Amino acid sequence: MELDAEPATRLYAELSLEIAYVAITVRIDGIRDINQPPIGSGWPGQYHACIASATRTDFLCARQHRREEANRPFAAKFPTLATSSRWGTLQINYNGLQSR
């Protein structure tokens, strides 16, 4: 799907603006890790403390491997399982606002 503002809007005699919205959905076959932890699982939850410690020697923004591993979907039943791959159809979406 593509929406386009045609013709370009003329602001001045030598200046124009063109804006377009692009949305693309693609489906491909591929492998997906179904035991992947949620994004941000291994990082501390208090981001303000993390950012405030950036100039000190006790930097609090290190990734916490145990917290990340504990947030995997199958961690309770299978604690030694790291990845579990599944073959299937993956959907990739792209949405963009383009201007020139």
Buried (B, 14 or more C-beta within 10 A) or exposed (E): EEEEEEEEEEEEEEEEEEEBEEEEEEEEEEEEEEBBBEEEBBBBEEEEEBEEBEEEEEEBEEEEEEBBBBBBEEBEEEEEEEEBEEEEEEEEEEEEEEEE
